């Protein structure tokens, strides 16, 4: 058995579950087992801050982070800020 933590941290809500899963468990299995409200709205998942695939195998002590969708394209935001700065 391995022990993993699944975390969803959004501005208005935070959810966390610590799970014991069989060895060979994947990221997708951990997310499903955690059954955190709002996890279906997460477009991506990370393990210890590094974007992970759903079929990635987990190790004991891993922290699975459910990533929220971007509200704006970071490149567009940078362009907008650059345009607004005085030259």
Backbone as ProteinMPNN parsed JSONL, in Angstrom:
{"seq_chain_A": "XXXXXXXXXXXXXXXXXXXXXXXXXXXXXXXXXXXXXXXXXXXXXXXXXXXXXXXXXXXXXXXXXXXXXXXXXXXXXXXXXXXXXXX", "coords_chain_A": {"N_chain_A": [[0.843, -1.19, 0.0], [0.38, 2.278, -0.679], [0.64, 5.644, 0.471], [-1.013, 8.562, -0.346], [-1.634, 12.035, -0.98], [-4.357, 13.978, -1.971], [-5.134, 17.057, -3.324], [-7.169, 19.919, -3.651], [-7.121, 23.211, -4.288], [-8.637, 26.098, -4.425], [-9.526, 29.582, -4.774], [-12.027, 30.011, -3.388], [-12.552, 27.604, -2.158], [-11.204, 24.768, -0.461], [-10.004, 21.538, -0.595], [-9.052, 18.35, 0.659], [-7.695, 15.101, 0.732], [-6.365, 12.266, 2.264], [-5.139, 9.274, 1.138], [-5.006, 5.687, 1.105], [-3.673, 3.591, -1.152], [-3.393, 0.811, -3.45], [-0.14, -0.442, -4.401], [1.155, 0.665, -7.505], [-0.913, 2.24, -8.241], [-2.526, 4.825, -10.129], [-2.42, 8.337, -11.115], [-4.962, 9.111, -12.041], [-6.586, 7.199, -10.78], [-6.23, 7.906, -8.11], [-7.361, 10.479, -8.041], [-10.018, 9.858, -8.658], [-10.643, 8.176, -6.483], [-10.409, 9.984, -4.378], [-12.555, 11.715, -4.74], [-13.199, 14.499, -4.619], [-15.168, 17.414, -4.346], [-15.718, 19.305, -7.216], [-13.545, 18.418, -8.593], [-13.929, 17.473, -11.135], [-13.911, 19.701, -12.718], [-11.327, 20.381, -13.094], [-8.731, 20.98, -15.268], [-6.181, 19.928, -15.402], [-3.585, 18.033, -13.737], [-1.154, 17.846, -11.158], [1.83, 16.434, -9.777], [3.48, 16.936, -6.921], [3.827, 19.578, -7.811], [4.575, 19.35, -10.488], [3.373, 18.995, -13.706], [1.3, 16.234, -14.441], [0.561, 13.108, -16.069], [-2.509, 11.294, -16.504], [-2.16, 8.552, -16.379], [0.132, 8.22, -14.95], [2.218, 6.579, -12.621], [1.928, 6.435, -9.1], [3.858, 7.178, -6.142], [4.698, 6.26, -2.772], [3.84, 8.783, -0.488], [3.41, 10.806, -2.329], [2.026, 13.92, -3.524], [-0.855, 14.838, -4.945], [-2.025, 17.31, -6.978], [-4.829, 19.105, -7.862], [-5.38, 21.089, -10.556], [-6.621, 24.32, -11.199], [-8.675, 25.805, -13.792], [-7.284, 28.152, -16.149], [-7.995, 31.605, -15.986], [-7.39, 33.532, -17.788], [-5.358, 33.87, -20.692], [-1.946, 33.601, -20.11], [-0.021, 34.722, -21.842], [-1.476, 36.678, -23.243], [-2.095, 38.383, -21.109], [0.493, 39.304, -20.411], [1.153, 40.697, -22.764], [-0.787, 42.709, -22.69], [-0.052, 44.111, -20.343], [2.488, 45.011, -21.103], [1.855, 46.687, -23.204], [0.463, 48.69, -21.866], [2.379, 49.996, -20.373], [4.278, 52.996, -20.013], [6.287, 54.419, -22.599]], "CA_chain_A": [[0.0, 0.0, 0.0], [1.053, 3.578, -0.667], [-0.181, 6.723, 1.029], [-0.905, 9.775, -1.158], [-2.526, 13.134, -0.619], [-4.977, 14.635, -3.128], [-5.466, 18.409, -2.866], [-7.804, 20.886, -4.546], [-7.042, 24.501, -3.601], [-9.141, 27.206, -5.212], [-9.723, 30.728, -3.877], [-13.222, 29.921, -2.552], [-12.683, 26.312, -1.479], [-10.025, 23.925, -0.346], [-10.339, 20.166, -0.238], [-7.877, 17.499, 0.762], [-7.931, 13.737, 1.209], [-5.211, 11.371, 2.325], [-5.631, 7.96, 0.722], [-4.122, 4.527, 1.02], [-3.983, 2.932, -2.416], [-2.465, -0.284, -3.732], [1.023, -0.087, -5.215], [0.81, 0.646, -8.92], [-2.054, 3.136, -8.47], [-2.224, 5.944, -11.023], [-2.953, 9.648, -10.766], [-6.411, 9.091, -12.289], [-7.225, 6.398, -9.734], [-6.207, 8.69, -6.87], [-8.35, 11.56, -8.174], [-11.332, 9.227, -8.565], [-10.838, 7.695, -5.109], [-10.555, 11.133, -3.479], [-13.92, 12.209, -4.96], [-13.33, 15.868, -4.123], [-16.137, 18.227, -5.079], [-15.089, 20.242, -8.137], [-12.4, 17.825, -9.282], [-14.267, 17.286, -12.552], [-13.675, 20.965, -13.417], [-9.89, 20.607, -13.159], [-8.227, 20.569, -16.572], [-4.868, 19.293, -15.317], [-3.183, 17.52, -12.435], [0.286, 17.863, -10.938], [2.348, 15.681, -8.646], [4.541, 17.774, -6.324], [4.01, 20.79, -8.607], [4.965, 19.059, -11.872], [2.208, 18.483, -14.43], [1.359, 14.773, -14.542], [-0.412, 12.418, -16.912], [-3.474, 10.505, -15.736], [-1.686, 7.176, -16.205], [1.396, 8.226, -14.203], [2.182, 5.803, -11.39], [2.213, 7.193, -7.881], [4.742, 6.59, -5.146], [4.324, 6.579, -1.403], [4.141, 10.148, -0.086], [3.128, 11.785, -3.385], [0.957, 14.906, -3.34], [-1.528, 15.06, -6.214], [-2.655, 18.627, -6.924], [-5.805, 19.359, -8.919], [-5.124, 22.454, -11.018], [-7.817, 25.019, -11.672], [-8.524, 26.343, -15.157], [-6.802, 29.534, -16.255], [-9.045, 32.575, -16.288], [-6.938, 34.297, -18.947], [-4.117, 33.371, -21.274], [-0.821, 34.362, -19.56], [0.642, 35.505, -22.892], [-2.304, 37.86, -23.471], [-1.91, 39.275, -19.956], [1.806, 39.938, -20.543], [1.066, 41.679, -23.855], [-1.607, 43.822, -22.217], [0.757, 44.887, -19.399], [3.557, 45.658, -21.849], [1.239, 47.766, -23.981], [0.019, 49.75, -20.951], [3.517, 50.703, -19.773], [4.734, 54.155, -20.796], [7.57, 54.182, -23.316]], "C_chain_A": [[0.888, 1.254, 0.0], [0.083, 4.61, -0.101], [0.064, 7.976, 0.193], [-1.917, 10.801, -0.669], [-3.052, 13.748, -1.913], [-5.509, 15.97, -2.63], [-6.117, 19.208, -3.985], [-7.82, 22.203, -3.789], [-7.43, 25.61, -4.564], [-9.404, 28.36, -4.261], [-10.919, 30.577, -2.926], [-13.355, 28.594, -1.81], [-11.366, 25.544, -1.501], [-10.501, 22.542, 0.066], [-9.084, 19.327, -0.228], [-8.29, 16.129, 1.272], [-6.601, 12.996, 1.213], [-5.746, 9.968, 2.087], [-4.559, 6.898, 0.866], [-4.585, 3.742, -0.199], [-3.012, 1.775, -2.624], [-1.274, 0.209, -4.55], [0.643, -0.236, -6.681], [-0.394, 1.515, -9.245], [-1.606, 4.319, -9.327], [-2.821, 7.245, -10.482], [-4.476, 9.647, -10.928], [-7.147, 8.304, -11.21], [-7.275, 7.155, -8.407], [-7.253, 9.799, -6.912], [-9.757, 10.993, -8.034], [-11.62, 8.787, -7.136], [-11.048, 8.848, -4.134], [-11.953, 11.727, -3.565], [-14.136, 13.599, -4.361], [-14.312, 16.644, -4.993], [-15.398, 19.253, -5.936], [-13.926, 19.649, -8.902], [-12.67, 17.612, -10.767], [-14.022, 18.551, -13.372], [-12.182, 21.267, -13.575], [-9.327, 20.1, -14.486], [-6.893, 19.827, -16.523], [-4.582, 18.893, -13.872], [-1.67, 17.59, -12.349], [0.624, 16.951, -9.763], [3.565, 16.456, -8.144], [4.856, 18.968, -7.224], [4.423, 20.585, -10.048], [3.769, 18.423, -12.574], [2.383, 16.988, -14.693], [0.291, 14.247, -15.49], [-1.328, 11.585, -16.025], [-2.969, 9.095, -15.466], [-0.343, 7.086, -15.473], [1.239, 7.437, -12.906], [2.591, 6.663, -10.205], [3.154, 6.422, -6.97], [4.275, 7.011, -3.765], [4.758, 8.003, -1.061], [3.867, 11.194, -1.14], [1.966, 12.693, -3.004], [0.402, 15.209, -4.726], [-2.317, 16.359, -6.097], [-3.574, 18.813, -8.118], [-5.695, 20.831, -9.3], [-6.384, 23.088, -11.578], [-7.59, 25.557, -13.078], [-8.007, 27.78, -15.114], [-7.963, 30.445, -16.611], [-8.687, 33.412, -17.511], [-5.63, 33.682, -19.438], [-2.951, 34.21, -20.74], [-0.104, 35.211, -20.606], [-0.148, 36.776, -23.188], [-2.137, 38.865, -22.335], [-0.581, 40.017, -20.039], [1.784, 41.006, -21.626], [0.301, 42.926, -23.411], [-0.809, 44.715, -21.255], [1.866, 45.649, -20.125], [3.034, 46.845, -22.637], [0.864, 48.953, -23.094], [1.164, 50.535, -20.343], [3.958, 51.862, -20.655], [6.106, 53.867, -21.43], [8.49, 55.357, -23.186]], "O_chain_A": [[1.971, 1.282, 0.585], [-1.135, 4.457, -0.19], [1.206, 8.408, 0.037], [-2.916, 10.467, -0.031], [-2.285, 14.006, -2.841], [-6.242, 16.025, -1.643], [-5.665, 19.173, -5.129], [-8.468, 22.304, -2.747], [-6.637, 26.009, -5.416], [-9.497, 28.146, -3.053], [-10.827, 30.979, -1.767], [-14.194, 28.474, -0.918], [-10.552, 25.66, -2.417], [-11.314, 22.406, 0.981], [-8.161, 19.56, -1.008], [-9.146, 16.02, 2.15], [-5.816, 13.097, 0.27], [-6.686, 9.528, 2.75], [-3.364, 7.175, 0.762], [-5.727, 3.289, -0.272], [-1.929, 1.76, -2.04], [-1.395, 1.172, -5.307], [-0.097, -1.147, -7.053], [-0.855, 1.535, -10.386], [-0.457, 4.755, -9.256], [-3.607, 7.249, -9.535], [-5.195, 10.126, -10.051], [-8.225, 8.711, -10.776], [-8.254, 7.053, -7.668], [-7.952, 10.031, -5.926], [-10.599, 11.588, -7.361], [-12.722, 9.001, -6.631], [-11.79, 8.705, -3.163], [-12.483, 12.198, -2.558], [-15.133, 13.842, -3.681], [-14.289, 16.542, -6.22], [-14.546, 19.986, -5.433], [-13.368, 20.31, -9.779], [-11.736, 17.575, -11.569], [-13.935, 18.481, -14.598], [-11.817, 22.303, -14.132], [-9.437, 18.913, -14.79], [-6.514, 19.171, -17.493], [-5.236, 19.344, -12.932], [-0.979, 17.413, -13.351], [-0.197, 16.731, -8.873], [4.554, 16.609, -8.859], [6.021, 19.332, -7.384], [4.607, 21.563, -10.773], [3.218, 17.431, -12.097], [3.449, 16.533, -15.105], [-0.751, 14.873, -15.683], [-0.951, 11.216, -14.912], [-3.307, 8.501, -14.441], [0.249, 6.01, -15.385], [0.257, 7.601, -12.182], [3.483, 7.506, -10.303], [3.237, 5.194, -7.017], [3.548, 7.993, -3.611], [5.9, 8.387, -1.312], [4.071, 12.38, -0.88], [1.056, 12.303, -2.273], [1.098, 15.766, -5.576], [-3.174, 16.495, -5.224], [-3.14, 18.69, -9.264], [-5.893, 21.712, -8.463], [-7.122, 22.463, -12.339], [-6.449, 25.742, -13.504], [-8.264, 28.52, -14.165], [-8.81, 30.099, -17.434], [-9.568, 33.939, -18.189], [-4.898, 33.053, -18.674], [-2.966, 35.43, -20.904], [0.371, 36.303, -20.294], [0.442, 37.842, -23.367], [-2.048, 40.068, -22.578], [-0.521, 41.217, -19.771], [2.329, 42.094, -21.44], [0.694, 44.051, -23.718], [-0.884, 45.94, -21.345], [2.149, 46.8, -19.795], [3.69, 47.883, -22.726], [0.942, 50.1, -23.533], [0.95, 51.639, -19.843], [4.011, 51.741, -21.879], [6.948, 53.171, -20.862], [9.6, 55.333, -23.719]]}, "name": "protein", "num_of_chains": 1, "seq": "XXXXXXXXXXXXXXXXXXXXXXXXXXXXXXXXXXXXXXXXXXXXXXXXXXXXXXXXXXXXXXXXXXXXXXXXXXXXXXXXXXXXXXX"}
